[in-house]
């Protein structure tokens, strides 16, 4: 029973098959390890850009309106 399995295993374990299997495993491991990092970086970039667009833009508008209101009062 084990003799047939050993013979079949030796027939399948060629250099080409080993290289193909190891490349497939490495690609799979790389995809699994890199994907969560990329997802986290995309979320961080989205939140950072949202912060910049919302908060800093509104702060700059506040400062501009503050100076604009003060400038109009001095001219009147």
PyMOL Python script that loads the backbone (N, CA, C, O; Angstrom):
from pymol import cmd

cmd.read_pdbstr("""\
ATOM      1  N   UNK A   1       0.830  -1.191   0.000  1.00  0.00           N
ATOM      2  CA  UNK A   1       0.000   0.000   0.000  1.00  0.00           C
ATOM      3  C   UNK A   1       0.872   1.252   0.000  1.00  0.00           C
ATOM      4  O   UNK A   1       0.644   2.174  -0.783  1.00  0.00           O
ATOM      5  N   UNK A   2       1.870   1.280   0.879  1.00  0.00           N
ATOM      6  CA  UNK A   2       2.730   2.452   0.930  1.00  0.00           C
ATOM      7  C   UNK A   2       3.734   2.475  -0.218  1.00  0.00           C
ATOM      8  O   UNK A   2       4.280   3.529  -0.546  1.00  0.00           O
ATOM      9  N   UNK A   3       3.978   1.322  -0.827  1.00  0.00           N
ATOM     10  CA  UNK A   3       4.923   1.263  -1.941  1.00  0.00           C
ATOM     11  C   UNK A   3       4.392   2.044  -3.141  1.00  0.00           C
ATOM     12  O   UNK A   3       5.147   2.743  -3.816  1.00  0.00           O
ATOM     13  N   UNK A   4       3.103   1.925  -3.399  1.00  0.00           N
ATOM     14  CA  UNK A   4       2.504   2.670  -4.519  1.00  0.00           C
ATOM     15  C   UNK A   4       2.527   4.175  -4.243  1.00  0.00           C
ATOM     16  O   UNK A   4       2.768   4.985  -5.138  1.00  0.00           O
ATOM     17  N   UNK A   5       2.274   4.521  -3.001  1.00  0.00           N
ATOM     18  CA  UNK A   5       2.274   5.940  -2.632  1.00  0.00           C
ATOM     19  C   UNK A   5       3.677   6.518  -2.743  1.00  0.00           C
ATOM     20  O   UNK A   5       3.847   7.636  -3.229  1.00  0.00           O
ATOM     21  N   UNK A   6       4.686   5.768  -2.298  1.00  0.00           N
ATOM     22  CA  UNK A   6       6.062   6.234  -2.406  1.00  0.00           C
ATOM     23  C   UNK A   6       6.474   6.392  -3.862  1.00  0.00           C
ATOM     24  O   UNK A   6       7.124   7.372  -4.228  1.00  0.00           O
ATOM     25  N   UNK A   7       6.100   5.440  -4.679  1.00  0.00           N
ATOM     26  CA  UNK A   7       6.455   5.497  -6.105  1.00  0.00           C
ATOM     27  C   UNK A   7       5.770   6.689  -6.773  1.00  0.00           C
ATOM     28  O   UNK A   7       6.382   7.397  -7.572  1.00  0.00           O
ATOM     29  N   UNK A   8       4.543   6.897  -6.452  1.00  0.00           N
ATOM     30  CA  UNK A   8       3.806   8.030  -7.029  1.00  0.00           C
ATOM     31  C   UNK A   8       4.400   9.352  -6.534  1.00  0.00           C
ATOM     32  O   UNK A   8       4.527  10.303  -7.305  1.00  0.00           O
ATOM     33  N   UNK A   9       4.761   9.410  -5.261  1.00  0.00           N
ATOM     34  CA  UNK A   9       5.338  10.632  -4.680  1.00  0.00           C
ATOM     35  C   UNK A   9       6.685  10.953  -5.348  1.00  0.00           C
ATOM     36  O   UNK A   9       6.964  12.112  -5.653  1.00  0.00           O
ATOM     37  N   UNK A  10       7.504   9.943  -5.570  1.00  0.00           N
ATOM     38  CA  UNK A  10       8.792  10.157  -6.226  1.00  0.00           C
ATOM     39  C   UNK A  10       8.599  10.616  -7.671  1.00  0.00           C
ATOM     40  O   UNK A  10       9.373  11.428  -8.179  1.00  0.00           O
ATOM     41  N   UNK A  11       7.575  10.098  -8.321  1.00  0.00           N
ATOM     42  CA  UNK A  11       7.302  10.488  -9.706  1.00  0.00           C
ATOM     43  C   UNK A  11       6.838  11.947  -9.772  1.00  0.00           C
ATOM     44  O   UNK A  11       7.174  12.659 -10.719  1.00  0.00           O
ATOM     45  N   UNK A  12       6.065  12.398  -8.770  1.00  0.00           N
ATOM     46  CA  UNK A  12       5.567  13.770  -8.758  1.00  0.00           C
ATOM     47  C   UNK A  12       6.609  14.782  -8.303  1.00  0.00           C
ATOM     48  O   UNK A  12       6.547  15.951  -8.684  1.00  0.00           O
ATOM     49  N   UNK A  13       7.563  14.342  -7.494  1.00  0.00           N
ATOM     50  CA  UNK A  13       8.547  15.261  -6.919  1.00  0.00           C
ATOM     51  C   UNK A  13       9.724  15.474  -7.871  1.00  0.00           C
ATOM     52  O   UNK A  13      10.833  15.007  -7.615  1.00  0.00           O
ATOM     53  N   UNK A  14       9.474  16.175  -8.957  1.00  0.00           N
ATOM     54  CA  UNK A  14      10.552  16.541  -9.866  1.00  0.00           C
ATOM     55  C   UNK A  14      10.993  17.961  -9.529  1.00  0.00           C
ATOM     56  O   UNK A  14      10.326  18.663  -8.770  1.00  0.00           O
ATOM     57  N   UNK A  15      12.105  18.372 -10.092  1.00  0.00           N
ATOM     58  CA  UNK A  15      12.641  19.704  -9.822  1.00  0.00           C
ATOM     59  C   UNK A  15      11.659  20.786 -10.278  1.00  0.00           C
ATOM     60  O   UNK A  15      11.444  21.770  -9.572  1.00  0.00           O
ATOM     61  N   UNK A  16      11.077  20.604 -11.435  1.00  0.00           N
ATOM     62  CA  UNK A  16      10.120  21.586 -11.940  1.00  0.00           C
ATOM     63  C   UNK A  16       8.904  21.716 -11.029  1.00  0.00           C
ATOM     64  O   UNK A  16       8.447  22.823 -10.746  1.00  0.00           O
ATOM     65  N   UNK A  17       8.394  20.596 -10.578  1.00  0.00           N
ATOM     66  CA  UNK A  17       7.223  20.634  -9.695  1.00  0.00           C
ATOM     67  C   UNK A  17       7.547  21.278  -8.353  1.00  0.00           C
ATOM     68  O   UNK A  17       6.735  22.017  -7.797  1.00  0.00           O
ATOM     69  N   UNK A  18       8.745  20.991  -7.836  1.00  0.00           N
ATOM     70  CA  UNK A  18       9.146  21.585  -6.558  1.00  0.00           C
ATOM     71  C   UNK A  18       9.295  23.093  -6.699  1.00  0.00           C
ATOM     72  O   UNK A  18       8.837  23.845  -5.839  1.00  0.00           O
ATOM     73  N   UNK A  19       9.933  23.541  -7.776  1.00  0.00           N
ATOM     74  CA  UNK A  19      10.098  24.979  -8.000  1.00  0.00           C
ATOM     75  C   UNK A  19       8.743  25.652  -8.189  1.00  0.00           C
ATOM     76  O   UNK A  19       8.496  26.711  -7.612  1.00  0.00           O
ATOM     77  N   UNK A  20       7.871  25.055  -8.982  1.00  0.00           N
ATOM     78  CA  UNK A  20       6.536  25.625  -9.188  1.00  0.00           C
ATOM     79  C   UNK A  20       5.754  25.717  -7.880  1.00  0.00           C
ATOM     80  O   UNK A  20       5.113  26.731  -7.604  1.00  0.00           O
ATOM     81  N   UNK A  21       5.809  24.676  -7.094  1.00  0.00           N
ATOM     82  CA  UNK A  21       5.079  24.675  -5.827  1.00  0.00           C
ATOM     83  C   UNK A  21       5.651  25.708  -4.863  1.00  0.00           C
ATOM     84  O   UNK A  21       4.895  26.398  -4.179  1.00  0.00           O
ATOM     85  N   UNK A  22       6.987  25.825  -4.801  1.00  0.00           N
ATOM     86  CA  UNK A  22       7.574  26.800  -3.883  1.00  0.00           C
ATOM     87  C   UNK A  22       7.278  28.223  -4.323  1.00  0.00           C
ATOM     88  O   UNK A  22       7.038  29.084  -3.476  1.00  0.00           O
ATOM     89  N   UNK A  23       7.288  28.497  -5.621  1.00  0.00           N
ATOM     90  CA  UNK A  23       6.939  29.833  -6.109  1.00  0.00           C
ATOM     91  C   UNK A  23       5.486  30.142  -5.794  1.00  0.00           C
ATOM     92  O   UNK A  23       5.167  31.251  -5.365  1.00  0.00           O
ATOM     93  N   UNK A  24       4.613  29.187  -5.998  1.00  0.00           N
ATOM     94  CA  UNK A  24       3.196  29.400  -5.680  1.00  0.00           C
ATOM     95  C   UNK A  24       2.992  29.686  -4.199  1.00  0.00           C
ATOM     96  O   UNK A  24       2.208  30.561  -3.832  1.00  0.00           O
ATOM     97  N   UNK A  25       3.689  28.958  -3.361  1.00  0.00           N
ATOM     98  CA  UNK A  25       3.568  29.170  -1.909  1.00  0.00           C
ATOM     99  C   UNK A  25       4.104  30.547  -1.529  1.00  0.00           C
ATOM    100  O   UNK A  25       3.485  31.250  -0.730  1.00  0.00           O
ATOM    101  N   UNK A  26       5.244  30.937  -2.088  1.00  0.00           N
ATOM    102  CA  UNK A  26       5.814  32.247  -1.778  1.00  0.00           C
ATOM    103  C   UNK A  26       4.916  33.387  -2.252  1.00  0.00           C
ATOM    104  O   UNK A  26       4.762  34.386  -1.549  1.00  0.00           O
ATOM    105  N   UNK A  27       4.331  33.249  -3.426  1.00  0.00           N
ATOM    106  CA  UNK A  27       3.403  34.278  -3.910  1.00  0.00           C
ATOM    107  C   UNK A  27       2.186  34.361  -3.003  1.00  0.00           C
ATOM    108  O   UNK A  27       1.725  35.456  -2.680  1.00  0.00           O
ATOM    109  N   UNK A  28       1.672  33.231  -2.597  1.00  0.00           N
ATOM    110  CA  UNK A  28       0.517  33.216  -1.700  1.00  0.00           C
ATOM    111  C   UNK A  28       0.852  33.846  -0.355  1.00  0.00           C
ATOM    112  O   UNK A  28       0.063  34.629   0.174  1.00  0.00           O
ATOM    113  N   UNK A  29       2.005  33.515   0.200  1.00  0.00           N
ATOM    114  CA  UNK A  29       2.423  34.091   1.481  1.00  0.00           C
ATOM    115  C   UNK A  29       2.630  35.591   1.345  1.00  0.00           C
ATOM    116  O   UNK A  29       2.218  36.352   2.220  1.00  0.00           O
ATOM    117  N   UNK A  30       3.262  36.026   0.262  1.00  0.00           N
ATOM    118  CA  UNK A  30       3.487  37.458   0.039  1.00  0.00           C
ATOM    119  C   UNK A  30       2.163  38.202  -0.076  1.00  0.00           C
ATOM    120  O   UNK A  30       2.012  39.279   0.500  1.00  0.00           O
ATOM    121  N   UNK A  31       1.201  37.645  -0.813  1.00  0.00           N
ATOM    122  CA  UNK A  31      -0.106  38.291  -0.950  1.00  0.00           C
ATOM    123  C   UNK A  31      -0.831  38.384   0.386  1.00  0.00           C
ATOM    124  O   UNK A  31      -1.440  39.407   0.696  1.00  0.00           O
ATOM    125  N   UNK A  32      -0.767  37.339   1.159  1.00  0.00           N
ATOM    126  CA  UNK A  32      -1.452  37.341   2.450  1.00  0.00           C
ATOM    127  C   UNK A  32      -0.804  38.324   3.412  1.00  0.00           C
ATOM    128  O   UNK A  32      -1.503  39.018   4.150  1.00  0.00           O
ATOM    129  N   UNK A  33       0.520  38.392   3.412  1.00  0.00           N
ATOM    130  CA  UNK A  33       1.210  39.291   4.328  1.00  0.00           C
ATOM    131  C   UNK A  33       1.138  40.747   3.893  1.00  0.00           C
ATOM    132  O   UNK A  33       1.069  41.636   4.741  1.00  0.00           O
ATOM    133  N   UNK A  34       1.152  41.008   2.608  1.00  0.00           N
ATOM    134  CA  UNK A  34       1.171  42.390   2.142  1.00  0.00           C
ATOM    135  C   UNK A  34      -0.226  42.989   2.057  1.00  0.00           C
ATOM    136  O   UNK A  34      -0.370  44.206   2.176  1.00  0.00           O
ATOM    137  N   UNK A  35      -1.223  42.204   1.862  1.00  0.00           N
ATOM    138  CA  UNK A  35      -2.574  42.732   1.684  1.00  0.00           C
ATOM    139  C   UNK A  35      -3.092  43.473   2.917  1.00  0.00           C
ATOM    140  O   UNK A  35      -3.604  44.581   2.759  1.00  0.00           O
ATOM    141  N   UNK A  36      -2.991  42.931   4.135  1.00  0.00           N
ATOM    142  CA  UNK A  36      -3.472  43.696   5.290  1.00  0.00           C
ATOM    143  C   UNK A  36      -2.710  45.000   5.488  1.00  0.00           C
ATOM    144  O   UNK A  36      -3.282  45.990   5.946  1.00  0.00           O
ATOM    145  N   UNK A  37      -1.439  45.007   5.151  1.00  0.00           N
ATOM    146  CA  UNK A  37      -0.662  46.232   5.276  1.00  0.00           C
ATOM    147  C   UNK A  37      -1.178  47.277   4.304  1.00  0.00           C
ATOM    148  O   UNK A  37      -1.322  48.448   4.655  1.00  0.00           O
ATOM    149  N   UNK A  38      -1.452  46.850   3.088  1.00  0.00           N
ATOM    150  CA  UNK A  38      -1.961  47.794   2.095  1.00  0.00           C
ATOM    151  C   UNK A  38      -3.335  48.314   2.473  1.00  0.00           C
ATOM    152  O   UNK A  38      -3.639  49.490   2.274  1.00  0.00           O
ATOM    153  N   UNK A  39      -4.164  47.437   3.019  1.00  0.00           N
ATOM    154  CA  UNK A  39      -5.491  47.874   3.452  1.00  0.00           C
ATOM    155  C   UNK A  39      -5.358  48.888   4.575  1.00  0.00           C
ATOM    156  O   UNK A  39      -6.043  49.911   4.571  1.00  0.00           O
ATOM    157  N   UNK A  40      -4.491  48.617   5.529  1.00  0.00           N
ATOM    158  CA  UNK A  40      -4.301  49.554   6.638  1.00  0.00           C
ATOM    159  C   UNK A  40      -3.742  50.881   6.135  1.00  0.00           C
ATOM    160  O   UNK A  40      -4.161  51.940   6.602  1.00  0.00           O
ATOM    161  N   UNK A  41      -2.811  50.841   5.201  1.00  0.00           N
ATOM    162  CA  UNK A  41      -2.248  52.080   4.660  1.00  0.00           C
ATOM    163  C   UNK A  41      -3.291  52.875   3.886  1.00  0.00           C
ATOM    164  O   UNK A  41      -3.297  54.104   3.956  1.00  0.00           O
ATOM    165  N   UNK A  42      -4.160  52.212   3.162  1.00  0.00           N
ATOM    166  CA  UNK A  42      -5.218  52.919   2.435  1.00  0.00           C
ATOM    167  C   UNK A  42      -6.197  53.580   3.391  1.00  0.00           C
ATOM    168  O   UNK A  42      -6.632  54.708   3.157  1.00  0.00           O
ATOM    169  N   UNK A  43      -6.543  52.888   4.459  1.00  0.00           N
ATOM    170  CA  UNK A  43      -7.450  53.473   5.453  1.00  0.00           C
ATOM    171  C   UNK A  43      -6.784  54.666   6.123  1.00  0.00           C
ATOM    172  O   UNK A  43      -7.416  55.706   6.310  1.00  0.00           O
ATOM    173  N   UNK A  44      -5.496  54.523   6.490  1.00  0.00           N
ATOM    174  CA  UNK A  44      -4.763  55.626   7.110  1.00  0.00           C
ATOM    175  C   UNK A  44      -4.685  56.822   6.169  1.00  0.00           C
ATOM    176  O   UNK A  44      -4.906  57.956   6.593  1.00  0.00           O
ATOM    177  N   UNK A  45      -4.377  56.584   4.912  1.00  0.00           N
ATOM    178  CA  UNK A  45      -4.278  57.673   3.936  1.00  0.00           C
ATOM    179  C   UNK A  45      -5.624  58.354   3.748  1.00  0.00           C
ATOM    180  O   UNK A  45      -5.682  59.580   3.657  1.00  0.00           O
ATOM    181  N   UNK A  46      -6.711  57.583   3.686  1.00  0.00           N
ATOM    182  CA  UNK A  46      -8.052  58.154   3.539  1.00  0.00           C
ATOM    183  C   UNK A  46      -8.393  59.033   4.739  1.00  0.00           C
ATOM    184  O   UNK A  46      -8.868  60.157   4.574  1.00  0.00           O
ATOM    185  N   UNK A  47      -8.151  58.523   5.942  1.00  0.00           N
ATOM    186  CA  UNK A  47      -8.470  59.302   7.140  1.00  0.00           C
ATOM    187  C   UNK A  47      -7.590  60.538   7.261  1.00  0.00           C
ATOM    188  O   UNK A  47      -8.064  61.597   7.673  1.00  0.00           O
ATOM    189  N   UNK A  48      -6.327  60.416   6.911  1.00  0.00           N
ATOM    190  CA  UNK A  48      -5.418  61.549   6.961  1.00  0.00           C
ATOM    191  C   UNK A  48      -5.838  62.622   5.963  1.00  0.00           C
ATOM    192  O   UNK A  48      -5.851  63.808   6.294  1.00  0.00           O
ATOM    193  N   UNK A  49      -6.182  62.209   4.738  1.00  0.00           N
ATOM    194  CA  UNK A  49      -6.642  63.174   3.740  1.00  0.00           C
ATOM    195  C   UNK A  49      -7.956  63.808   4.158  1.00  0.00           C
ATOM    196  O   UNK A  49      -8.166  65.001   3.939  1.00  0.00           O
ATOM    197  N   UNK A  50      -8.843  63.025   4.757  1.00  0.00           N
ATOM    198  CA  UNK A  50     -10.120  63.570   5.222  1.00  0.00           C
ATOM    199  C   UNK A  50      -9.864  64.602   6.320  1.00  0.00           C
ATOM    200  O   UNK A  50     -10.516  65.647   6.347  1.00  0.00           O
ATOM    201  N   UNK A  51      -8.933  64.325   7.215  1.00  0.00           N
ATOM    202  CA  UNK A  51      -8.593  65.268   8.269  1.00  0.00           C
ATOM    203  C   UNK A  51      -8.064  66.562   7.666  1.00  0.00           C
ATOM    204  O   UNK A  51      -8.475  67.653   8.060  1.00  0.00           O
ATOM    205  N   UNK A  52      -7.152  66.434   6.712  1.00  0.00           N
ATOM    206  CA  UNK A  52      -6.576  67.633   6.093  1.00  0.00           C
ATOM    207  C   UNK A  52      -7.646  68.433   5.379  1.00  0.00           C
ATOM    208  O   UNK A  52      -7.729  69.650   5.548  1.00  0.00           O
ATOM    209  N   UNK A  53      -8.450  67.777   4.598  1.00  0.00           N
ATOM    210  CA  UNK A  53      -9.457  68.484   3.816  1.00  0.00           C
ATOM    211  C   UNK A  53     -10.486  69.137   4.730  1.00  0.00           C
ATOM    212  O   UNK A  53     -10.834  70.300   4.527  1.00  0.00           O
ATOM    213  N   UNK A  54     -10.967  68.429   5.709  1.00  0.00           N
ATOM    214  CA  UNK A  54     -12.035  68.960   6.559  1.00  0.00           C
ATOM    215  C   UNK A  54     -11.533  69.974   7.580  1.00  0.00           C
ATOM    216  O   UNK A  54     -12.048  71.091   7.643  1.00  0.00           O
ATOM    217  N   UNK A  55     -10.560  69.612   8.360  1.00  0.00           N
ATOM    218  CA  UNK A  55     -10.159  70.436   9.495  1.00  0.00           C
ATOM    219  C   UNK A  55      -9.245  71.596   9.116  1.00  0.00           C
ATOM    220  O   UNK A  55      -9.476  72.733   9.529  1.00  0.00           O
ATOM    221  N   UNK A  56      -8.237  71.318   8.354  1.00  0.00           N
ATOM    222  CA  UNK A  56      -7.296  72.382   8.031  1.00  0.00           C
ATOM    223  C   UNK A  56      -7.917  73.385   7.071  1.00  0.00           C
ATOM    224  O   UNK A  56      -7.676  74.586   7.193  1.00  0.00           O
ATOM    225  N   UNK A  57      -8.709  72.915   6.123  1.00  0.00           N
ATOM    226  CA  UNK A  57      -9.398  73.822   5.216  1.00  0.00           C
ATOM    227  C   UNK A  57     -10.361  74.717   5.977  1.00  0.00           C
ATOM    228  O   UNK A  57     -10.416  75.923   5.736  1.00  0.00           O
ATOM    229  N   UNK A  58     -11.117  74.133   6.893  1.00  0.00           N
ATOM    230  CA  UNK A  58     -12.056  74.944   7.669  1.00  0.00           C
ATOM    231  C   UNK A  58     -11.316  75.922   8.579  1.00  0.00           C
ATOM    232  O   UNK A  58     -11.796  77.033   8.801  1.00  0.00           O
ATOM    233  N   UNK A  59     -10.164  75.532   9.106  1.00  0.00           N
ATOM    234  CA  UNK A  59      -9.365  76.427   9.937  1.00  0.00           C
ATOM    235  C   UNK A  59      -8.850  77.601   9.106  1.00  0.00           C
ATOM    236  O   UNK A  59      -8.895  78.746   9.557  1.00  0.00           O
ATOM    237  N   UNK A  60      -8.369  77.330   7.919  1.00  0.00           N
ATOM    238  CA  UNK A  60      -7.886  78.409   7.045  1.00  0.00           C
ATOM    239  C   UNK A  60      -9.034  79.344   6.673  1.00  0.00           C
ATOM    240  O   UNK A  60      -8.857  80.562   6.662  1.00  0.00           O
ATOM    241  N   UNK A  61     -10.197  78.795   6.371  1.00  0.00           N
ATOM    242  CA  UNK A  61     -11.360  79.640   6.054  1.00  0.00           C
ATOM    243  C   UNK A  61     -11.743  80.491   7.258  1.00  0.00           C
ATOM    244  O   UNK A  61     -12.103  81.658   7.103  1.00  0.00           O
ATOM    245  N   UNK A  62     -11.670  79.920   8.451  1.00  0.00           N
ATOM    246  CA  UNK A  62     -11.988  80.668   9.660  1.00  0.00           C
ATOM    247  C   UNK A  62     -11.045  81.856   9.830  1.00  0.00           C
ATOM    248  O   UNK A  62     -11.475  82.969  10.132  1.00  0.00           O
ATOM    249  N   UNK A  63      -9.756  81.601   9.631  1.00  0.00           N
ATOM    250  CA  UNK A  63      -8.757  82.665   9.765  1.00  0.00           C
ATOM    251  C   UNK A  63      -8.991  83.743   8.711  1.00  0.00           C
ATOM    252  O   UNK A  63      -8.925  84.931   9.025  1.00  0.00           O
ATOM    253  N   UNK A  64      -9.259  83.355   7.478  1.00  0.00           N
ATOM    254  CA  UNK A  64      -9.492  84.327   6.403  1.00  0.00           C
ATOM    255  C   UNK A  64     -10.728  85.158   6.712  1.00  0.00           C
ATOM    256  O   UNK A  64     -10.702  86.378   6.546  1.00  0.00           O
ATOM    257  N   UNK A  65     -11.804  84.529   7.155  1.00  0.00           N
ATOM    258  CA  UNK A  65     -13.025  85.272   7.487  1.00  0.00           C
ATOM    259  C   UNK A  65     -12.805  86.169   8.699  1.00  0.00           C
ATOM    260  O   UNK A  65     -13.360  87.266   8.768  1.00  0.00           O
ATOM    261  N   UNK A  66     -12.013  85.718   9.638  1.00  0.00           N
ATOM    262  CA  UNK A  66     -11.712  86.523  10.828  1.00  0.00           C
ATOM    263  C   UNK A  66     -10.984  87.799  10.429  1.00  0.00           C
ATOM    264  O   UNK A  66     -11.352  88.887  10.873  1.00  0.00           O
ATOM    265  N   UNK A  67      -9.960  87.678   9.600  1.00  0.00           N
ATOM    266  CA  UNK A  67      -9.238  88.859   9.129  1.00  0.00           C
ATOM    267  C   UNK A  67     -10.112  89.724   8.230  1.00  0.00           C
ATOM    268  O   UNK A  67     -10.026  90.952   8.267  1.00  0.00           O
ATOM    269  N   UNK A  68     -10.942  89.092   7.433  1.00  0.00           N
ATOM    270  CA  UNK A  68     -11.813  89.840   6.525  1.00  0.00           C
ATOM    271  C   UNK A  68     -12.823  90.657   7.327  1.00  0.00           C
ATOM    272  O   UNK A  68     -13.072  91.813   6.986  1.00  0.00           O
ATOM    273  N   UNK A  69     -13.408  90.096   8.372  1.00  0.00           N
ATOM    274  CA  UNK A  69     -14.358  90.822   9.210  1.00  0.00           C
ATOM    275  C   UNK A  69     -13.667  91.971   9.937  1.00  0.00           C
ATOM    276  O   UNK A  69     -14.221  93.067  10.022  1.00  0.00           O
ATOM    277  N   UNK A  70     -12.467  91.736  10.463  1.00  0.00           N
ATOM    278  CA  UNK A  70     -11.721  92.797  11.130  1.00  0.00           C
ATOM    279  C   UNK A  70     -11.332  93.891  10.154  1.00  0.00           C
ATOM    280  O   UNK A  70     -11.358  95.068  10.516  1.00  0.00           O
ATOM    281  N   UNK A  71     -10.978  93.545   8.947  1.00  0.00           N
ATOM    282  CA  UNK A  71     -10.609  94.543   7.954  1.00  0.00           C
ATOM    283  C   UNK A  71     -11.787  95.396   7.567  1.00  0.00           C
ATOM    284  O   UNK A  71     -11.631  96.599   7.362  1.00  0.00           O
ATOM    285  N   UNK A  72     -12.972  94.807   7.460  1.00  0.00           N
ATOM    286  CA  UNK A  72     -14.170  95.565   7.091  1.00  0.00           C
ATOM    287  C   UNK A  72     -14.586  96.516   8.193  1.00  0.00           C
ATOM    288  O   UNK A  72     -15.083  97.603   7.898  1.00  0.00           O
ATOM    289  N   UNK A  73     -14.403  96.151   9.442  1.00  0.00           N
ATOM    290  CA  UNK A  73     -14.769  97.024  10.556  1.00  0.00           C
ATOM    291  C   UNK A  73     -13.874  98.263  10.615  1.00  0.00           C
ATOM    292  O   UNK A  73     -14.342  99.359  10.924  1.00  0.00           O
ATOM    293  N   UNK A  74     -12.602  98.083  10.321  1.00  0.00           N
ATOM    294  CA  UNK A  74     -11.672  99.218  10.371  1.00  0.00           C
ATOM    295  C   UNK A  74     -11.949 100.221   9.260  1.00  0.00           C
ATOM    296  O   UNK A  74     -11.711 101.416   9.436  1.00  0.00           O
ATOM    297  N   UNK A  75     -12.449  99.753   8.117  1.00  0.00           N
ATOM    298  CA  UNK A  75     -12.707 100.645   6.994  1.00  0.00           C
ATOM    299  C   UNK A  75     -13.991 101.430   7.201  1.00  0.00           C
ATOM    300  O   UNK A  75     -14.123 102.510   6.625  1.00  0.00           O
ATOM    301  N   UNK A  76     -14.927 100.958   7.976  1.00  0.00           N
ATOM    302  CA  UNK A  76     -16.210 101.631   8.137  1.00  0.00           C
ATOM    303  C   UNK A  76     -16.114 102.755   9.040  1.00  0.00           C
ATOM    304  O   UNK A  76     -17.110 103.435   9.287  1.00  0.00           O
TER     305      UNK A  76
END
""", "prot")
cmd.dss("prot")
cmd.show_as("cartoon", "prot")
cmd.util.cbc("prot")
cmd.orient("prot")
